[in-house]
């Protein structure tokens, strides 16, 4: 059986967050698209962070309690984002997810966001291939760590 690749099961139309968004904008975006988190991208579509519902919750509570303006997403996003290549093996990503790793991985090609892969996509791939994935040469997943250079 040929390899099961991220590019074959990733979500290509990612609902990314722009770096200049406020936390309130992020919450509206997450609720509108019924998603639990999204990559944060700069104007070149390079991933600079990831923001989740949980990241937004404290900020929303604080801004509601103190009647403050909403903070920028860059103040609450995680900057150390694990990204994966579209050519990465689904099986390797699944094994990485079994560890206490993120549930969502931005898919990056040539430095640009091209998709998102999460646990549901992995389960779909495994279900589709009925767990019959075998590879003679098991390679490590093609992950990269993105860190914001503005720190």
C-alpha positions in Angstrom: 0.0 0.0 0.0 1.3 3.5 -0.8 1.9 6.0 2.0 -1.0 7.9 3.4 0.0 11.6 3.2 -1.1 14.7 5.0 -1.8 16.4 1.7 -4.5 13.8 0.9 -6.5 14.4 4.1 -5.7 18.0 5.3 -8.2 20.8 5.3 -7.1 23.1 2.5 -9.4 26.0 3.1 -8.0 27.0 6.5 -9.8 29.7 8.5 -6.6 31.5 9.5 -6.4 34.5 11.7 -4.6 37.6 10.6 -1.9 38.9 12.9 -3.6 42.3 13.3 -6.9 40.8 14.7 -8.1 41.5 18.2 -9.0 38.7 20.6 -12.7 39.7 20.2 -12.3 39.3 16.4 -10.8 35.9 16.9 -13.7 34.8 19.2 -16.2 35.9 16.6 -14.2 34.1 13.9 -14.0 30.8 15.9 -17.7 30.9 16.7 -18.7 31.8 13.1 -16.7 28.9 11.6 -17.4 26.5 14.5 -13.7 25.7 15.0 -11.7 25.4 18.2 -8.6 27.1 17.0 -6.7 28.5 14.0 -3.3 29.4 12.8 -2.3 33.1 13.0 -0.6 34.3 9.8 1.3 37.4 8.7 0.6 39.3 5.5 2.6 36.7 3.6 0.6 33.8 4.9 3.5 32.6 7.0 2.4 30.9 10.3 3.5 33.1 13.3 1.3 31.4 15.9 -1.8 29.4 16.8 -4.7 30.6 18.9 -7.4 28.4 20.5 -10.7 29.0 22.3 -8.9 28.3 25.6 -6.3 31.0 24.8 -9.1 33.5 24.3 -11.2 32.6 27.4 -9.0 34.4 30.0 -8.6 37.5 27.9 -12.4 37.7 27.2 -13.1 37.3 30.9 -10.7 40.1 31.8 -11.9 42.4 29.1 -15.5 41.8 30.2 -14.8 42.3 33.9 -12.6 45.4 33.5 -14.5 46.8 30.4 -11.2 47.0 28.5 -10.5 47.0 24.8 -9.8 43.6 23.4 -6.1 42.8 23.3 -4.3 41.8 20.0 -4.2 38.1 19.1 -0.4 38.3 19.1 -0.5 38.9 22.9 -2.2 35.6 23.6 -1.3 33.2 20.8 1.1 30.4 21.1 4.3 31.2 19.2 5.9 27.8 19.3 3.7 26.1 16.7 4.4 22.6 15.4 3.9 22.6 11.7 3.8 19.6 9.3 4.7 19.2 5.7 2.0 18.1 3.2 4.3 15.2 2.4 4.4 13.9 6.0 3.0 10.5 6.7 -0.5 10.4 8.4 0.7 7.5 10.5 3.7 9.4 11.8 1.5 12.5 12.6 -1.0 10.1 14.4 1.8 8.7 16.5 3.0 12.1 17.4 -0.5 13.1 18.4 -0.7 10.2 20.8 1.9 12.0 22.9 0.7 15.0 24.7 1.0 17.1 21.5 -1.4 19.6 19.9 -4.6 18.4 18.3 -4.1 20.7 15.3 -1.1 21.1 13.0 -0.8 23.9 10.4 0.4 22.4 7.1 3.2 24.5 5.7 4.9 24.3 2.3 7.8 26.6 1.4 7.1 28.7 4.5 3.4 29.3 3.6 0.2 28.0 5.2 -1.4 25.5 2.8 -3.7 23.6 5.1 -4.5 22.2 8.5 -4.5 18.6 9.8 -6.2 17.6 13.0 -7.3 14.4 14.9 -10.5 14.1 13.0 -8.6 14.2 9.6 -6.2 11.6 10.9 -9.1 9.3 12.0 -10.7 9.7 8.6 -7.5 8.7 6.9 -7.1 5.7 9.1 -10.7 4.7 8.7 -10.5 5.1 4.9 -7.4 2.9 4.8 -8.9 0.5 7.4 -5.7 0.6 9.5 -3.9 -1.4 6.8 -1.0 1.1 6.5 2.4 -0.5 6.3 5.6 1.2 5.2 8.9 -0.6 4.7 10.9 2.5 5.6 9.5 4.4 8.5 10.7 8.0 8.6 10.3 10.6 11.3 7.5 13.1 10.7 8.3 16.2 8.8 7.6 18.7 11.5 9.1 22.1 12.0 8.9 24.5 14.9 7.7 28.0 14.1 8.7 30.7 16.5 7.8 34.4 16.2 10.9 36.5 15.5 9.3 39.5 17.2 10.0 38.2 20.7 
